Amino acid sequence: MGLGSDGSEAFSESVVFLRYFEDLPDPRQRAKVMYPLPEVLLLCLLAVLAGAETVTDIARFGDAKLALLRRFRPFAEGTPAHDHLGDILAALDAESFQRCFAAWAASLAGVPEGVVAIDGKTSRRSKGDKAALHMVSAFAARQRLALGQVRVADKANEIVAIPKLLDLLAIEGAVVTIDAMGCQRAIADKILDRRADYVLALKGNQGALRDDVEVFAAEQKANDFRDTTVSRSTTVDGDHGRIETRAVTVIHDVAWLDHRHGWPGLKAVVMVESRREMSGGIGRTERETRFYITSLDLHADQIGVIVRDHWAVENSLHWVMDMVFRDDECRLRTDHAPANFTTIKHIALNLIRRAPSKDSLRLKRKVAAWNDDFLASLIAK
């Protein structure tokens, strides 16, 4: 814990933040290290909070804000040039970095309450000779915090990455929601082993199960569900010239389905029928029916909220990463650098979301660039 120029303690919380990354291996030869890893991480984080979108931006920030940086660490050799900084980010093991991030995020979130939504996202301009960076992330919908992320390896898919991500997370008591790619027995088993519950989208990748559910639901609906136990709920929302009606039906009698397919922990099947009516002269009506399986035995109005909460990972994480942090425009391509830079942006997002200001995220980043004290306060969380 250092002292400020006036003799006061200088933002001891920043030291607490860095403590979660103390075990991050530094692959550089110790005798040749000019820029200690904690200083590099702090530089990157402060720069991204203040609007940096590239490694060159971070290097320029370091040149301009050395006095601010020295409020937290010595920075005896100043800050690295952009090419040196890129080499450091490329060399750091991404999986180790993600484990450190998950431990730090867990310290912020505690035990997640409600939905932990898991979904993948591709950084489109990261594609070079290899496939574009694709990360699978976990998002606490109620707390609006990124909890962890894992890179999907080249020539692999999310089915391999999701169990690795689950291993990083503290999810006991939470409800894990995943799109159809994660509707796998092994993934359901792992969620249950971690003492959590699941709501998994059911699509064509589980062909026989999906077909059985669809046929049964259609037969029972035609009979007004008189031969099975269900709960039902309907909500109506209007926004941007659109009226959307969602009818949620939870089929609680699934013993027949469990006997036929042996799905771990299965308690209910969920059918969500949505109708979108477009106004403004369009006059079009769109209809969609989606199915889910779940280990929860809850009423339809509760399940409906959980299904809707899953979309927080799209609206409050993926969309923000693209529109506020310009993630799709990131051109880092070397080794671990793309994944590590994404992790730094997730750290920044969590911190800036916790700032007490009611400003938008975009404006908070601008203020962080203008006001050193506000920027420093963001890492004192």
Secondary structure by P-SEA (a helix, b strand, c coil): cccccccccccaaaaaaaccccccccccccccccccaaaaaaaaaaaaaaccccaaaaaaaaaacaaaaaaccccccccccaaaaaaaaaaccaaaaaaaaaaaaaaaccccccccccccccccccccccccbbbbbbbccccccccccccccccccaaaaaaaaaaacccccbbbbbccccccaaaaaaaaaacccbbbbbccccaaaaaaaaaaaaaaaaaccccccccbbbbbbbcccbbbbbbbbbbcccaaaaaacccccccbbbbbbbbbbbccccbbbbbbbbbbbccccccaaaaaaaaaaccccccccccccccccccccccccccaaaaaaaaaaaaaaaaaaaccccccaaaaaaaaaacaaaaaaaacc
